[in-house]
Amino acid sequence: MYKRISTFGLFVSYPRARRSVRNTACIFDGMTIALFVLTMAGCDTEPTKSDFETVSTSDTGTAVAATGSGDASGAAVGGTTTSGTAGTTAVNPATGGNSTTGGNATAGGAGGTDASSSSDGAGGVVPVAGAGGAGGVVPDASAGDAGGVAPNAGAGGEENPADTCVKGEIKASEVVFVGTSVIAAGSILADTSALARQAGTINANESYRSYAVVGAQLIPNVGSPITPIPSQFMQAVAEGPVKVILMEGGINDLLWGGRCQNGYDPTCSEVVSTVDTLFAQMKTDGVTDVVYFFYPDPTGSGARIKDAMDVLRPEMKKACDEETDVRCVWVDQRESWEGHYDTYTFDGIHPTGAGSQAAANEIWAAMVANCIAQ
């Protein structure tokens, strides 16, 4: 690969190799053709393996050496070095950003320095990484390359809601359930309260309140002794402050009120407008948040209202999503019930113990995700 001429030497070098200071620069970097003067004493031996060092490639990028002096600080980032030679990038380079506060795979910082080289140039950047925050320095490194950007390093990103959630401001008694026999005849109240106790958000001897009544409708049934859902809320307020409402409602308006049987007609829109009015009243009385957990698909004895439920569901979700008087969080139970109807309900409408627990899990998850009563 090399041919020595006694007075003038012509060297052709193809491998990527590091320049050696041995024998007065007898070897040049890769793809270099040089004509130079040699002394017989200066280059009287063939190059040895130690005259060459392959530039390392790591997961932080590849550096291609050029002429010049290396940067011992390793502060440069990315690309091909334009000064100095590249050394081996230290293992475990520190990464930019913070895994708990965001960041992404396309943003990151400068990596660590080289532990095995004393004065090497800057290293390359992983192709998928972008610009970002400054990275750390490997503790035992002395000087060398600035490593490439780690794929999971990053700067910025959205703030984790769990880090900003203000806790302990709402009492257990200020969280109230209103609704139908779905709550009243099952264990949703007990199961949700238990989850709150396990999380330490309420004390061991505390529980949420419930005013749900079997057979209740959203729209008052004239002459019925059953307390409608809006009246349940007013009763709760009369007995103590209410900040958070956990509710379901509308199924009995379909079962017993015959609403939404002919599409989104006036009988159906009245259900939605009743909820809008209730939300406005809740704001007036100090409520800040509502978790509206809507029903899974009715089966068995409830199958006859499946079509009406399909009409009402999207309208109720829209009302919740667009609500401005209070913050309304919509929970659709169909997904969690999928494949479990045989064990989650005993009649196609009311939940079993397992169904109540599944509902409680979803309610609590929504509360945690949205920092409600934490």
N, C-alpha and C positions, 0 to 999 in steps of 0.2 A: 504493500500500500504506500510505502514511502521509498524514495530513491535519493541517495546522498551523492552529491557532486563535490569533488575535493575542495574547490574554491568557492563556487557559487552553487547554491542548492535550490532545487525546485521541488516544493512539497505540495502534494494534493491530498487534502484530508476530507473524507466524507462523513465519518461519524460525528455525532454531536459530542464534543469533548471539551473539557475545560482546559484553559491555557495553563501551561506549566512554566514556572520560573526557572526550571532546571536548564542548564546549558544555554543560558542567555536566549530564552524564547525560541527554542528549536521547534516548538510545536505551536500551531495556531488553532483558533477555534474552527468548528465545522464549516464545510463548504468554503474554505479560504484557499486562495492560490497566492503564494507569496514568493517573491524572488529576493533573496537576502544573502548577505555575506556571512560565511561561516569560517571559523578557524578550525584547523585540523584537530587542535586540542579540545576545542569547545564542544564538538559534536562527533566524537569518535566512536560512539556506540549507538546501537539501534534503540529506539524508544522502548521503554518497558511498560508493563501494565500500570505501574504506579504513576506513570506520566499522564494517565488519563483517568478522569472521574466522570461517570455519567451523571448528568444533571437529574436530580430526582423528580419524580412526578408523584404527587399525593392527591388526596381528595380535595385539596384546596386549590388545585390549579397547577399548571406547568409553567416553569420559567425558562426562557431561552437566554443564554448568556450572551453578552456583548462586551465590548472593551470598556475600560474605565475602572473606577474603584467602587467597592461594595459599600452598602449603607448598613452600618452596624446596628442602627436603631431599629431596623425592620419596620419603618413607619409607612412606607409606600404601600399602595394597594392596587392589585389587579394588573392584568395585561402582561406584556413581555417587558422584561427589564431593559432599560436603556443605559444603565450604568452598573458595573460590577458583575460578578458572576453569581449564579444562583446556587444555593446549597440545599441541603435536605431540610424540608419543612418539619418542624418538631411535631411529634405526635400530640394528639389531644389539644389542638390550638383552642384558645378561649374564644368564645363566641359572643357576638353583640346581642343586645336586646335582653329580654327577660321572659322566660316561658310562661310566667303567670300574668304578664301584662300585655301580651299580644306579640306582634311580630309575625313574619311569614317567611316562606322559603325564598322569596325573591328580594329580600332586603336583609342586610347584615352588616357586620363591621369587619375591621381589619383583624386578622388572627394573631397568633403568638409568634415568638421569635425562635430561631433555630438553636437547638441545644448542641448540635454536632459541628457547627461551623462558626468560625470566629469573626468573619467579616464578609458575609455574603450579601448579595443584592436582594431586591424585592421579588416575591413570588407571584404566581398568577392567581386568577380568580376562577372558582368553579363556574362553568358557563351559565348555570341556572341562577346564580346568585346575583343580586343587584347591590345598589348602594344602601348604606344604612348606618347604624351607630358604630362607634369604635369598639373593637374587641379587646380582650384582655391579653396579657403576656404570660407565656408559660413560666411558672415560677423558677425552674432551674435553668432556663435558657440564658445565654450570655449575650449573644448578638446574632444577627442573621436575617433571614427572610421575614417579611411580613406575610403570614400565611394567607391562604385564600379564605373566602367567606364560607362559613359552614352553612349547609343547606337549610338548617333549621334556625339559623341566627336571624336576628332582625331587630329593628328599632321601631318604636311607635306601636301601632295596633290599637284596637278598641279596648277600653278599660273593662275589666272583668266586673260584671254587676255585683258578684259576691264580695268584691273588695270595697264597694261603695255603699252597700246596703246598710242603712241605719237600723239598728236592732233595739228591741226593748221599749219601743214607744207606744205599742198598742197592747192593751190588756186582753186576757182571754175572754173576759165578759163583753168586750167590744167587738168580738167576732160572732156573727149571728147567721144561722141557717134559716131560710124560709123556703117553703115548697109544699110538696105533696107527700103521699104515702111512700114514695120512693125513698124519702128521708125518714119520715115518721115511723114507718113499719120495718125499717132495716137498721143497720148498725153504722151508717155513714158518719153520723155525728161522733159516735164513740171511737171509730177507727181513725178519723181525721184528728180528733183531739189527742189520741194516743201517739200519732206521728209527731204532733207538735211537742208533746211531752218528751218523746225520745230525742228530739232535736234540741231540747232545752229552751224552747221559746216560751213555754208556759210551765208553771210549777207542777209538781207531781200530783197535787190535790186539785188542780184546776181543769176546767173543760170549757169548750165553746158553748154558746147558748143555741137552742133551736126552738122555733115557733111553727115548724112545719105541721100540717094537719092532713089527715087522710081525706081524700076526695076534693082537696082545694083546687080552685081554678084561678087563673089570672083575672078573668072578668067575673065580677060578682054575680052569683046566681040569685036572682031576686027571690026572696022568701026562704032561701036555704040557711040552715043554722051553721053551715060549715064556713069557717073564716077564710075568705079569699086571701091570696098571697099579698096584695097591697096592704090589707088590714093586719096581716101578721107582722109586717114591717112596722106599722104604726104602734102596734102593741109592744114590740121590742123596744122601740124608742121611748115609749112611756115608762118602761121599767129600767132604763139605763142607757147611757151613751152607746151609739153604734158607729163603728168606723169602717168595718168590713162586712160585706154581705156575701155569703156562699149560697147559691140558689139554683133551683131548677123550677120549671113551670111551663105550662102549656099543654101537657099531655091530657089532662082532664078536660080542657077546653075542646079537645078533639074527640075524646071518648064520650063525654056526656053533653058537651055543647054542640056537637055536630059541625064544628067549624072547619074550614079549609077543605071541605069535601068536593067543592067545585072549583078548585084552583085558588089563586090568590084573589078572592073576592072580598067584598066589604066585611063579611063575617070573619075572614082570616086576617085582614089588615087591622081589624080592631084589636086583635091579640097583640100585635106588634106595637100599636099606638099606646096600649095600656102599659106595656113595658117602658116605652119612652117616657110616659108621664110618671111612672114609678121612679125611674132613674132621676128625674128632675126633683122629685120629692126627697129622694135619698140625699142628694147634694144639699138641699136646704137643711136637712137634719144632721149634717156632719159626716156623711159617708164619703169615703175617698176611693174605695176600691170594691169592685164586684167580680166574683168568679162565677160565671154562668156555665154550669156543666149540663150540657144538653144530652138527650137520651140516645142510647143505642137503638138500632132498628127494632121496632116492636114485632114480636113474633107470637105464636100461640094465640091466646085470647086477644092479643093486641094487634094481630095481623090485619084486622079490618081497617085500622087507621094508618097503615103503612104509607099509602099514597098521600094522605093528608099531611103526615109527618114530613114527607119529602117536599111538600110545598112550603110548610112552615119553617123548616130548618134553615134554609139559606136566608130567609127574610129575618129571622131572629139573629142569625150570625151577623148579618149586615148591620142590624140595629146596634148590636154590641160593639162591633168594630168601629162604627162611626160615632159612638156615644162620646159626648164632650162634657156632660155634666159630672160624670164620674168616670174613672178608668174601669173599663169592662174587659175582662180576660175571658175569652171563649174557650171552652173545653168540649170537644166532640168525643163522646165515649165509644163511638163505633169501632175505632181502630183497636183499642185495648180489649174490646169484647170479641173481636173477630176470632172465630175458632173456639170460643169458650161459652157460647150461648147455652149449651147443655148444662153447664155447671154454674153459670153466673145468674140465671133466672129460673124461677120455678113455674112461672105462668106466662112468660113472654114479655112481661112489663116490670114486675117487681124484682129486685135483686135478692139473691141468696146471700149468705154470709160472705162467700167468695166474691160475689158481684159487688157487694157493699165495700169490701176491702179494695177491689180494683178501682171503684169510683173514688174512694178516699185517697188512694195512691196518686191518682191523676189530679185531684183537687190540690193535694199538698205539693205535688211537683210544680203545678202552676203558681202556687203561692211562693215557693222558693225561687223559681225562675224570675218572678216579677217583684221580688222583695215585698211581699204582702204579709203583714202581721208577723214579721220575723223578730 
